[in-house]
Amino acid sequence: MKRTTEFVLGLIGGIFGILGAILALMIGGLGAAFEADGANSIIGLGWAAVALSILGIVGSVMVKSKAKAGGIMMTIAAIGGFICIFVFYLLPGILLLIGGLMGIFRKDKASVSA
């Protein structure tokens, strides 16, 4: 089965996740420049979100050959991103979660020969 839908959802979600994580890193860096409390934790969570977004992209590439493994990777990336930087990871998390759950639970269609 092609699994193009899962691939596209995961790829777009991973790219948007990296953009959201960079935005969180910029806000954390700005807070650190003004010596705000908790800025270092925002920076750490931003880097974790970058790593999880890369995991989501890898999962989207894997979903074509190993659907369950790729779907699990995308689902982990979505849940972890929600935990790290919720507001900035809202759209990417939803895209990764939908693609991941489709990769896990979607059944392959039996080919019919006429």
N, C-alpha and C positions, 0 to 999 in steps of 0.2 A: 504494500500500500504506500502511497506517496507521502502522506502526512505533511503536505505543504502548509496547511492552515496552522498546525502546531509550530512549524518552523518559523513562519512569518510572525506569529504572535510572540514567540519567544525572542526572536531577533529584535523586533521593534521594542519590546519590553526591556530587553537588556540594554539597548542603546539609550532609551529614555531613562533607564535606571542610572546609567553612568552620568548622564547630564544632571539628574536630580542629586546624585551624590556629589558631583562637582559644585553644585549650588550650595549644598550643605557644608562642604569644605570651605567655600568662600565665606559663608556666614560665620563659621567657626574661626576662620583666620581673622576676620574683621573683629570678632569678639576678643580674640587673643591680642590683637593690636591695641585694643582699648582696655586690656587687662580685666575683662569680664569674668565672673565666676562661671565655671562649667564650660568654658570655651574649648578646653582640651578634650573633654569628653565628646563634644560635638564633632571635633576633628577626627577622633578615633572611630566614632560611629560612621562618619562619612567614608573613611577608608574601608571599613567593614562593608559598607553598602557598595563600594566600587568592586570589592572582591566578590560579593554576592551577585552583582550584575554580570560580571565576567562568567561566573558559574552558570547564570541563566543563559548566556549566549552559547556557552559550551553545551549546555543541555539542549538548546534548540538545534544545534548542529547534530547532536547525537540522536535526536528523536527520529530521524529518518532511518537509521539503521537499528537502533535499540530503543524502541518507543517507551517502554516502561522506565528504563534507566534515565533517559532524557527527560521524561515527564517528572520523575522524582526530583531530578536536579533543578528543574524550573520551579517546582512547587517549593522546594527548600529555599531557593533564591527569593521567591515572592514573600514567604512568611518571614524569613530573616530580614529582608529589606523593610517590611512593615514594622518589625520590632526596632530596627536601627533608626530609621528616619521616616517616620510615618507620613507626614504631610508631603514631603518631597518624593516619596516612593508610592504615592497613591495610584496614579495611572500605570506606571511600570509594573507594580505589584499585581494589579488586576489583570493586565495582559499576560504576565508570566503565570499567574495562577490559572487562568482559563486555558492557556496552552498546555501547562503541565498536567492539569486534570484531564484534558482531552487526550494527551499522550498516554496517561495511565489507564483510563477507563474506556477509551474508544476501541471498538472491536474492528478487526480487519474484515472487509467484505469478502465473501466467497466469490471467486470468479466464476461466471456462468459462461459456458461455451455453447454456442448455438449451432 
